Structure formats: C-alpha cells, structure tokens
Amino acid sequence: MKIAVAPNAFKGSLTASEAAECLARGLRRGLPGCEVVKIPVADGGDGTARAVVDASGGRWVPCRVGDPLGRPVEAGFGLTGDGRTAVVEMALASGLALLRPDERDPMRTTTAGTGELIRAALDSGAERILIGIGGSATNDGGIGMARALGARLLDADGRELEGTGRALARVSRIDLGGLDPRLKRVSVEVACDVTNPLFGPQGAARVYAPQKGATPEAVEALDAGLRHLAAVILRDAGADVASLPGGGAAGGLGAGLVAFLGGRLVPGAEHVLEACGLRGKLAGCDLAVTGEGRLDAQTAFGKAPAAVARVARSLGIPMIAICGSLAADAGALHEIGIVAYFAALEESVPESELAAKGPGMLERCAEEVGRLLALKGLGK
C-alpha cells in the first residue's frame, strides 16, 4: 500500500516536516511493508517556507533582518529545488511570536524586516516570490516593507517618515522612484486566505489590531491611518486598495504588497501546495493522510488539510486526517472529502508540554490507524 502523508504544522508542537516523520513512523509500525511518501504542506501561515523547501528538495537561505521593533533577528527564506521560486514567510521577520506580550504595540511595529527578506530573495535570482503573510505583529499597511525596498514616505513638510503604524496618518506623499528595480523583473504572489478589507468594521485594525496589543484608542487611530493611506496610494501609486478583498491581511500588508510591489493576492493553500508539487507526488498513492493541530469546521475554509483533500479527491484518492485535537463540529470535514478523522491527544496536556509529548502521541495514533488498515488484509 502506498500512502501519501501530507500534514500541516501542528502549532506549538511540530513543524509540518516533523509531523510527516511522526506519521510515517507510526504508519510503518502499524502496517509493515507500506510505502510512505512524505509531503509536508502549509497554507501561507507559520511554517510555509520550510514546508516548500522540504517538499520541493530546495534549500534554506539564512539571513539577518530586523524584527517588528527593528532589532536584529536570524531569519531566512526558502528557495525551491529548481531555484525559480523564493518563499518568504513574513512571520519570521515581522511576526507576533517574535515579541513578548508587553512589547506588542502595532503603533510601533513595522514590516521593514519583511522588506529586507524580500530584498534577500531578490539577491537569490528567483523569478517568482511567494509571500506568506500569516502571524503578523504589524498594522503599518506595508509602508515599513516598502521603505526597506527603497520607497520614501514623506510628511507634509517633505520629511521622511518611519514605516510604522503611528506614521500612517502623517503620510502626505509616496515616492516609489527609488524602489529596487529588480522588482520589475519578478512576479510577486501573496498567499492570503482572508478577505478583510484595509479599513472599516471588518478591516485590519478593528478585527486584528487588538490581538496585537492595540488599545481601543490605537485601533481608532490605526483604522483612520489606513483609510488615509489608501487615499494617498490611489493618488501617488495609482492603485485602488480601499476595498480590495484581503487588503487588510497582516495589518494591511496585503494592500501594501499589491500597491507598492504590484503583487497579486492568491489563495494561500493552493499556491503553496503547487510549490510543494503535491499533485505529482500524490499520483499513484492508494491513500492520503493529512492533519494539523486542531480540526474543526473552519479547517474547510482555506486551511492546508482542506486543500490537500480537494486535490486527493480530484485524483480519486481517499483521504483521512490525524490531528492533535477535534472540535465538535469537525464532522463538516466529511463534506470536503476527508472520509475519517482521528485525534492523537491521549490526555489533557498543558501547552508548555505539547512539544515534548505531542510527537509521541501523534506517532502512536498513526500506528493504530496503520493497524486498522491492516485488518483482514485491507492494507495489501
């Protein structure tokens, strides 16, 4: 029996590659002689760059950039096996996980480090840059990223502004003349699975900024600043991002990548799976196994397991899911092609212990699934 193992990362416990290893070991123990094809996947969020590198036989390119507060941090990006696509994960430079809770303040944070990652990707000679924008600590509309790539944000007196959330309302003019000219020779695709607009009741500030440490007063200031930025972008860059679906992703970085770099917002999971070569690797498999930390009804909307299920179904390959924990509404996943699902969690485990205990539980669950497949010769 040939089984494809294509899990997403198990947040707080396992990377996608580590999860694939655990599942493969468990399945081989429960179903000796089975052939396992490991295809770690992602959907544009945490772990995207590593998943693409591992699945495509590519390489990791380390680099040092600024974190959300401008401090040096070790980051990097992925380069696919053919060297044509660079995969940038903004969370590695501008992510919330890089800050202590008391440091979170989207008035002060910046996407400048993400711009530095993009510049490093340009240095690699890639023809295409795929940017995952999940997990941000920022709400600067992408002006920090643009500034790091050569754009100038000027106030009413012609003075250059910093690229932070608190500068949004003061942007009087945007000068893109100094943008890195190599950007004209690459395609920029932005893996984005949210549809929030840049500003307004469902915009970046009102929906997401409180999670990033914004006070109610800061939320109002950021929302007004993004509304103002959209008007300046329309005048100076000729891009209408005011009502762009997904423009509010990552604190407005979605809109900024479209306006400043000519980027294109694309469905995250589908494009990441394409970069991973999923369809070709699934061909000839008898079963596909996916998974992530928690499965619920929302998994069906834009998450990697759902995207894997759609590809497997189109190839006529049955699919099961093995996750950490299950929500009561997980039954909705049957409708997208996941024929059965299993939870690996054997006991209530504090989040601080998941990294130590999670791998063993996942492996044991996969072994039991393998034993089930072996019943009455079903795995032959």
C-alpha positions in Angstrom: 0.0 0.0 0.0 1.4 3.4 -1.0 0.4 6.2 1.4 1.0 9.9 1.0 1.5 11.8 4.3 0.8 15.5 3.8 0.3 17.3 7.2 0.3 20.9 8.0 2.3 22.1 11.0 0.9 21.2 14.5 1.1 24.7 16.0 3.1 24.8 19.2 4.3 21.2 18.8 5.6 20.1 15.4 6.6 21.6 12.1 5.0 20.1 9.0 8.1 18.1 8.3 8.3 16.7 11.9 4.6 15.8 11.8 5.2 13.9 8.5 8.0 12.0 10.1 5.9 11.0 13.1 3.0 9.9 10.9 5.3 7.9 8.6 7.0 6.1 11.5 3.6 5.2 13.1 2.0 4.0 9.9 5.1 1.8 9.1 4.9 0.2 12.5 1.2 -0.5 12.3 1.3 -1.5 8.6 4.7 -3.1 7.9 5.7 -3.0 4.3 3.7 0.0 3.4 5.3 2.7 1.2 5.1 6.2 2.6 5.6 9.4 0.6 6.1 12.4 2.9 4.8 15.8 1.6 4.8 18.4 4.4 2.4 21.2 3.4 1.3 24.7 4.6 -1.3 27.3 3.7 0.7 30.6 3.8 0.9 30.8 7.6 3.6 29.6 10.0 5.9 27.0 8.5 5.2 27.8 4.9 8.7 28.5 3.7 10.2 25.4 5.4 7.4 23.2 4.1 8.0 24.3 0.5 11.8 23.8 0.9 11.3 20.3 2.3 8.7 19.2 -0.2 10.5 20.6 -3.3 14.0 19.5 -2.5 15.0 23.1 -2.2 17.3 24.9 0.2 17.1 27.3 3.1 18.8 30.7 2.7 19.5 32.2 6.2 19.7 36.0 6.6 19.6 38.5 9.4 16.9 41.1 9.3 15.0 43.5 11.7 12.3 42.2 13.9 9.0 44.1 14.4 10.8 46.6 16.6 13.9 46.8 14.4 16.1 44.6 16.4 18.3 42.1 14.6 16.9 38.6 14.3 18.0 35.5 12.5 15.5 34.6 9.7 15.6 33.4 6.2 13.6 32.3 3.2 13.1 29.1 1.1 14.3 28.6 -2.4 12.6 25.8 -4.4 14.6 22.9 -5.8 14.6 24.5 -9.3 15.7 27.8 -7.9 12.9 29.7 -9.6 10.7 30.5 -6.6 11.7 32.1 -3.3 9.2 31.6 -0.5 9.1 34.4 2.1 7.3 34.0 5.4 6.7 37.4 6.9 6.2 36.0 10.4 9.9 35.2 10.5 10.7 38.9 10.4 7.5 40.7 11.4 5.7 38.1 13.4 3.8 38.4 16.7 5.8 35.4 18.1 9.0 37.5 18.0 7.7 39.8 20.7 7.0 39.4 24.4 3.4 40.2 25.4 4.5 43.5 26.9 6.2 44.6 23.6 3.1 44.2 21.4 2.1 47.6 20.0 1.0 47.9 16.4 1.6 51.7 16.6 5.3 50.9 16.9 5.8 47.7 15.0 7.0 47.6 11.4 7.1 45.3 8.3 10.6 46.6 7.5 12.1 43.2 8.2 9.8 41.6 5.7 11.1 44.1 3.1 14.6 43.0 4.0 13.6 39.4 3.4 12.2 40.3 0.0 15.4 42.0 -0.9 17.4 38.9 0.1 15.1 36.9 -2.1 15.8 39.2 -5.0 19.5 38.6 -4.4 18.9 34.9 -4.9 17.9 35.5 -8.5 14.5 33.9 -8.1 12.0 34.7 -10.9 9.0 34.5 -8.5 8.5 35.4 -4.9 5.7 33.8 -3.0 5.0 35.6 0.3 3.0 34.1 3.2 1.6 36.8 5.4 0.1 35.0 8.4 1.0 35.7 12.0 1.9 39.4 11.8 2.7 41.7 14.7 2.1 44.8 12.5 -0.5 47.2 11.3 1.5 49.6 9.1 -0.2 49.0 5.7 3.1 47.7 4.4 4.9 51.0 4.5 7.7 49.6 6.5 8.2 46.9 3.9 8.1 49.4 1.0 10.6 51.7 2.8 13.0 48.9 3.2 12.9 48.3 -0.5 13.6 51.9 -1.5 10.2 53.7 -1.3 10.0 57.0 0.5 7.1 58.1 2.7 7.1 61.8 3.2 5.1 64.1 5.6 3.6 67.5 4.7 7.0 69.2 5.2 8.8 66.7 2.9 10.5 64.8 5.8 10.8 61.1 5.5 8.7 59.1 7.9 9.3 55.8 9.7 7.4 52.8 8.5 5.2 52.1 11.5 1.5 52.2 12.3 1.8 55.6 14.1 3.2 57.2 10.9 0.2 56.2 8.7 -1.9 59.4 9.3 1.1 61.6 8.6 1.9 60.2 5.1 1.5 63.1 2.7 3.3 61.7 -0.3 4.6 58.4 -1.5 7.7 58.3 -3.8 8.3 54.9 -5.4 11.1 56.1 -7.7 13.7 54.5 -5.5 12.1 51.1 -5.3 14.5 48.2 -6.1 14.4 47.9 -9.9 14.7 44.1 -9.7 11.1 44.0 -8.6 10.0 44.8 -12.1 11.6 41.5 -13.3 9.9 39.1 -10.8 6.3 38.1 -10.1 5.1 38.7 -6.5 2.3 36.4 -5.3 0.8 36.9 -1.8 -0.6 33.8 -0.1 -3.7 35.1 1.6 -6.8 33.4 2.7 -8.7 36.2 4.5 -10.9 38.7 2.7 -10.8 41.5 5.2 -10.6 45.0 3.6 -7.9 47.5 4.6 -10.1 49.6 6.9 -13.6 49.8 8.3 -15.6 47.5 10.6 -14.0 44.4 9.1 -10.7 46.0 8.4 -7.2 45.3 9.6 -7.2 47.5 12.7 -10.7 46.8 14.1 -10.5 43.0 13.6 -6.9 42.1 14.2 -5.1 45.0 16.0 -6.4 44.3 19.4 -4.8 40.8 19.2 -1.5 42.6 18.5 -1.7 44.8 21.6 -3.6 47.8 20.4 -5.6 49.8 22.8 -9.1 51.0 21.8 -7.7 54.4 21.1 -4.9 52.9 19.0 -7.4 50.8 17.0 -9.3 54.0 16.0 -6.0 55.8 15.1 -4.8 52.9 13.0 -8.1 52.5 11.2 -8.1 56.2 10.3 -4.5 56.0 9.3 -5.1 53.1 6.9 -8.1 54.9 5.4 -5.8 57.9 4.8 -3.1 55.7 3.4 -5.5 54.2 0.8 -6.3 57.7 -0.5 -2.6 58.6 -0.8 -1.8 55.3 -2.5 -4.6 55.9 -5.1 -3.2 59.3 -5.9 0.5 58.6 -5.9 0.7 54.9 -6.9 -2.5 54.6 -8.9 -3.7 51.5 -7.0 -7.2 51.4 -5.6 -6.8 49.2 -2.4 -9.6 50.7 -0.4 -12.0 47.8 -0.9 -9.5 45.2 -2.0 -10.6 41.8 -0.5 -7.6 40.6 1.6 -6.1 44.1 1.6 -6.4 44.1 5.4 -4.4 40.9 5.8 -1.3 41.2 8.1 -2.2 44.7 9.2 -2.6 45.9 5.7 0.5 44.3 4.3 -1.8 42.6 1.7 -2.8 46.0 0.3 0.8 47.3 0.6 2.3 44.4 -1.5 -0.3 45.0 -4.2 0.1 48.8 -4.2 3.9 49.1 -3.8 5.2 45.9 -5.5 2.5 45.1 -8.0 1.8 41.9 -6.1 -1.2 39.6 -6.6 -3.2 38.1 -3.8 -3.7 34.4 -4.3 -5.4 31.6 -2.4 -2.7 30.6 0.1 -3.1 26.9 0.5 -3.5 26.1 -3.3 -0.4 28.1 -4.3 1.7 26.7 -1.5 0.7 23.2 -2.4 1.6 23.9 -6.0 5.0 25.0 -4.9 5.3 21.7 -2.9 4.5 19.7 -6.0 1.6 18.0 -4.2 -0.4 16.7 -7.2 2.5 15.0 -8.8 3.5 13.3 -5.6 0.0 12.1 -4.8 -0.2 10.3 -8.2 -0.2 6.5 -7.7 -1.0 6.6 -4.0 -3.7 4.4 -2.5 -4.4 6.7 0.5 -3.6 10.2 1.6 -3.2 11.3 5.2 -3.3 14.9 6.3 -3.5 16.6 9.7 -2.9 19.7 11.8 -3.0 20.7 15.5 -6.8 21.0 15.7 -9.5 20.1 13.2 -12.8 22.0 13.2 -15.3 23.2 10.7 -13.1 26.2 9.9 -10.4 23.8 8.6 -12.6 23.5 5.4 -12.0 27.2 4.6 -8.5 28.0 3.3 -6.6 25.6 5.5 -4.0 23.2 4.1 -5.8 19.9 5.0 -8.8 21.0 3.1 -6.7 21.9 0.1 -5.0 18.6 0.2 -8.4 16.9 0.4 -9.6 18.6 -2.7 -6.5 17.6 -4.7 -6.8 14.0 -3.4 -10.5 13.8 -4.3 -9.8 15.1 -7.8 -7.3 12.2 -8.2 -9.7 9.6 -6.8 -7.6 9.0 -3.7 -9.4 8.5 -0.3 -8.2 10.7 2.5 -8.1 10.6 6.3 -6.9 13.1 8.8 -5.0 12.7 12.0 -4.9 15.7 14.2 -4.0 16.8 17.7 -7.5 17.5 18.9 -11.0 17.7 17.4 -13.8 20.2 17.7 -17.4 19.1 18.0 -18.2 20.5 14.5 -15.4 18.6 12.7 -18.0 16.4 11.0 -18.3 19.1 8.4 -14.9 17.9 7.0 -16.6 14.8 5.6 -18.2 17.1 3.0 -14.8 18.1 1.6 -13.5 14.6 1.1 -12.0 13.6 4.4 -13.6 10.2 5.0 -12.5 9.7 8.5 -10.5 11.6 11.2 -8.7 10.7 14.4 -7.4 12.7 17.3 -4.0 11.9 18.7 -4.4 13.6 22.1 -4.4 10.9 24.8 -4.8 13.2 27.8 -5.1 16.9 28.6 -1.7 18.4 28.0 -0.6 21.9 29.0 0.5 24.0 26.0 4.0 24.2 27.5 4.3 20.4 27.3 3.0 19.9 23.8 6.4 20.0 22.1 7.6 17.2 24.4 4.6 14.9 24.4 2.9 15.7 21.1 5.2 13.8 18.8 4.9 10.5 20.6 1.1 10.7 20.8 0.9 11.5 17.1 3.1 8.6 16.2 1.1 6.2 18.4 -2.2 7.3 16.8 -0.7 6.8 13.3 0.3 3.3 14.3 -3.2 2.5 15.4 -4.5 3.8 12.0 -2.0 1.5 10.3 -3.2 -1.5 12.4 -6.7 -0.6 11.3 -5.7 -0.6 7.6 -4.0 -4.0 8.1 -7.2 -5.6 9.3 -8.3 -8.6 7.2 -5.7 -7.7 4.6 -7.1 -4.2 3.8 -3.6 -2.8 3.5 -2.4 -5.3 1.0 
